[in-house]
Amino acid sequence: MPPVVALHDPKAPLDRRGRSLHDLRISVMDRCNFRCPYCMPKETYGDGYRFLGSAERLSFNEITRLAGLFVGLGARKLRLTGGEPLLRAGLAELVGDLAALPQVEDVALTTNGVLLARHAEELKAQGLGRVTVSLDSLDPEVFRTMSGGYGNPTEILEGIDAALAAGLAPLKVNCVVQRGVNDHTALGLVEHFRGSKVIVRFIEYMDVGTRNHWDKMRVVPSRELHAAVNARWPLVPLAAGYRGEVAERYGFADGHGEVGFISSVSQPFCGACTRARLSSEGVLYTCLFATHGLDLRTPLRAGADDLTLAQLIRDAWLGRNDRYSEARAELHAAGSERKIEMYYIGG
């Protein structure tokens, strides 16, 4: 296993806004078995779309080596994303390698849940700590609208049950809410999971990438969803679980679990963002809304040593000045550059 590099400066790097590197999201697969309109609209990513070839993606050894360098610079929480990460064969093996890295506190997975039932037990055995499942509605027709016509809620619920049975609890369910599409089913999602070991989190519809036809009029502000949930089941605020947590947490006053709200549009949280993102072909992005990234695969495969690679990562973080969500209005007005697509680097 590659060593975790300690740079000459023991102090973890801070970006230009004083933010440390704490979370690394690793995309292991650019493909997905859904075509959610807000992420991978079918009209763009159809049968003829060319995704990465296997040789273009980082190998598990390459991912583990780079992850170790990020850990050496302060990353403590690792999350595997896609596309759909469970489409990557042998993913549990990678989980085991990442979980064994010194100083890693948490290895998590974000998935649409379709393949979760068959892999949950092995993932847990290899050291996976947490799972987040994307589930935008329990209504079959609304679900298919949100997934681009693929899958059904029943198989997602089966995956969630399998994950809970394997000990991957508490489990989070992420729901992207769009006005006039699935907002009328939001309370049904809360009602279904209330009192269980599942935490529902509502995410404001974001302008990630340039192909999801984002319309601000379809954004349902978190305060509106909070009011609706609170009117049905009174809520009490909860403290953040860790510095930089993106969701505002609320517990049900009767003790039957909690619910979360992620408000990137109405209440940006750029100032506390500690996340870096590594694409499946080895490009480092310092923001979900990035327009460009740093190629790490080329120097990695050209034989660069760990110190050289770690210095590249460190320099990229030191130069980080991203605050897209806080500056959204002015950037839209200026007609900003094309942004990287969400399926490519995870949410």
ChimeraX attribute file (.defattr): number of C-alpha atoms within 10 A of each C-alpha:
attribute: neighborCount
match mode: 1-to-1
recipient: residues
	/A:1	11
	/A:2	14
	/A:3	13
	/A:4	21
	/A:5	18
	/A:6	16
	/A:7	16
	/A:8	7
	/A:9	8
	/A:10	10
	/A:11	10
	/A:12	17
	/A:13	20
	/A:14	18
	/A:15	19
	/A:16	13
	/A:17	16
	/A:18	14
	/A:19	20
	/A:20	21
	/A:21	25
	/A:22	20
	/A:23	21
	/A:24	24
	/A:25	26
	/A:26	24
	/A:27	29
	/A:28	30
	/A:29	28
	/A:30	24
	/A:31	20
	/A:32	18
	/A:33	16
	/A:34	21
	/A:35	24
	/A:36	21
	/A:37	19
	/A:38	22
	/A:39	27
	/A:40	24
	/A:41	18
	/A:42	16
	/A:43	12
	/A:44	13
	/A:45	16
	/A:46	11
	/A:47	8
	/A:48	7
	/A:49	10
	/A:50	9
	/A:51	12
	/A:52	13
	/A:53	9
	/A:54	12
	/A:55	8
	/A:56	12
	/A:57	19
	/A:58	23
	/A:59	16
	/A:60	17
	/A:61	14
	/A:62	16
	/A:63	24
	/A:64	23
	/A:65	22
	/A:66	24
	/A:67	24
	/A:68	25
	/A:69	25
	/A:70	24
	/A:71	25
	/A:72	22
	/A:73	27
	/A:74	22
	/A:75	23
	/A:76	20
	/A:77	19
	/A:78	26
	/A:79	23
	/A:80	26
	/A:81	28
	/A:82	28
	/A:83	28
	/A:84	25
	/A:85	24
	/A:86	26
	/A:87	18
	/A:88	15
	/A:89	10
	/A:90	12
	/A:91	18
	/A:92	21
	/A:93	15
	/A:94	21
	/A:95	26
	/A:96	19
	/A:97	17
	/A:98	26
	/A:99	22
	/A:100	16
	/A:101	19
	/A:102	13
	/A:103	15
	/A:104	18
	/A:105	13
	/A:106	16
	/A:107	22
	/A:108	20
	/A:109	22
	/A:110	25
	/A:111	26
	/A:112	25
	/A:113	26
	/A:114	25
	/A:115	18
	/A:116	23
	/A:117	19
	/A:118	15
	/A:119	17
	/A:120	24
	/A:121	19
	/A:122	16
	/A:123	26
	/A:124	19
	/A:125	14
	/A:126	18
	/A:127	20
	/A:128	24
	/A:129	21
	/A:130	20
	/A:131	27
	/A:132	24
	/A:133	23
	/A:134	19
	/A:135	24
	/A:136	29
	/A:137	27
	/A:138	20
	/A:139	17
	/A:140	13
	/A:141	14
	/A:142	19
	/A:143	22
	/A:144	20
	/A:145	18
	/A:146	25
	/A:147	25
	/A:148	19
	/A:149	16
	/A:150	14
	/A:151	17
	/A:152	19
	/A:153	20
	/A:154	13
	/A:155	15
	/A:156	22
	/A:157	18
	/A:158	17
	/A:159	23
	/A:160	26
	/A:161	18
	/A:162	18
	/A:163	25
	/A:164	19
	/A:165	13
	/A:166	17
	/A:167	17
	/A:168	23
	/A:169	17
	/A:170	16
	/A:171	21
	/A:172	22
	/A:173	25
	/A:174	22
	/A:175	23
	/A:176	22
	/A:177	26
	/A:178	23
	/A:179	15
	/A:180	11
	/A:181	15
	/A:182	20
	/A:183	20
	/A:184	13
	/A:185	16
	/A:186	21
	/A:187	15
	/A:188	14
	/A:189	18
	/A:190	20
	/A:191	13
	/A:192	12
	/A:193	17
	/A:194	19
	/A:195	15
	/A:196	14
	/A:197	16
	/A:198	23
	/A:199	23
	/A:200	27
	/A:201	24
	/A:202	26
	/A:203	24
	/A:204	24
	/A:205	24
	/A:206	22
	/A:207	23
	/A:208	20
	/A:209	22
	/A:210	15
	/A:211	20
	/A:212	18
	/A:213	13
	/A:214	16
	/A:215	11
	/A:216	13
	/A:217	10
	/A:218	16
	/A:219	21
	/A:220	22
	/A:221	22
	/A:222	22
	/A:223	13
	/A:224	10
	/A:225	19
	/A:226	17
	/A:227	13
	/A:228	14
	/A:229	18
	/A:230	15
	/A:231	10
	/A:232	10
	/A:233	17
	/A:234	15
	/A:235	20
	/A:236	13
	/A:237	14
	/A:238	14
	/A:239	9
	/A:240	13
	/A:241	11
	/A:242	7
	/A:243	10
	/A:244	18
	/A:245	14
	/A:246	19
	/A:247	18
	/A:248	18
	/A:249	20
	/A:250	20
	/A:251	19
	/A:252	19
	/A:253	14
	/A:254	11
	/A:255	11
	/A:256	13
	/A:257	18
	/A:258	24
	/A:259	25
	/A:260	23
	/A:261	22
	/A:262	24
	/A:263	22
	/A:264	21
	/A:265	21
	/A:266	15
	/A:267	14
	/A:268	18
	/A:269	19
	/A:270	20
	/A:271	14
	/A:272	15
	/A:273	22
	/A:274	22
	/A:275	20
	/A:276	22
	/A:277	25
	/A:278	27
	/A:279	26
	/A:280	27
	/A:281	25
	/A:282	25
	/A:283	19
	/A:284	25
	/A:285	24
	/A:286	25
	/A:287	23
	/A:288	21
	/A:289	23
	/A:290	20
	/A:291	15
	/A:292	15
	/A:293	17
	/A:294	15
	/A:295	17
	/A:296	21
	/A:297	21
	/A:298	13
	/A:299	13
	/A:300	18
	/A:301	10
	/A:302	8
	/A:303	10
	/A:304	14
	/A:305	10
	/A:306	20
	/A:307	15
	/A:308	13
	/A:309	21
	/A:310	24
	/A:311	15
	/A:312	16
	/A:313	21
	/A:314	22
	/A:315	13
	/A:316	18
	/A:317	22
	/A:318	18
	/A:319	14
	/A:320	18
	/A:321	16
	/A:322	19
	/A:323	17
	/A:324	18
	/A:325	22
	/A:326	17
	/A:327	12
	/A:328	15
	/A:329	11
	/A:330	11
	/A:331	13
	/A:332	10
	/A:333	8
	/A:334	9
	/A:335	8
	/A:336	11
	/A:337	12
	/A:338	13
	/A:339	16
	/A:340	20
	/A:341	21
	/A:342	23
	/A:343	24
	/A:344	24
	/A:345	29
	/A:346	27
	/A:347	17
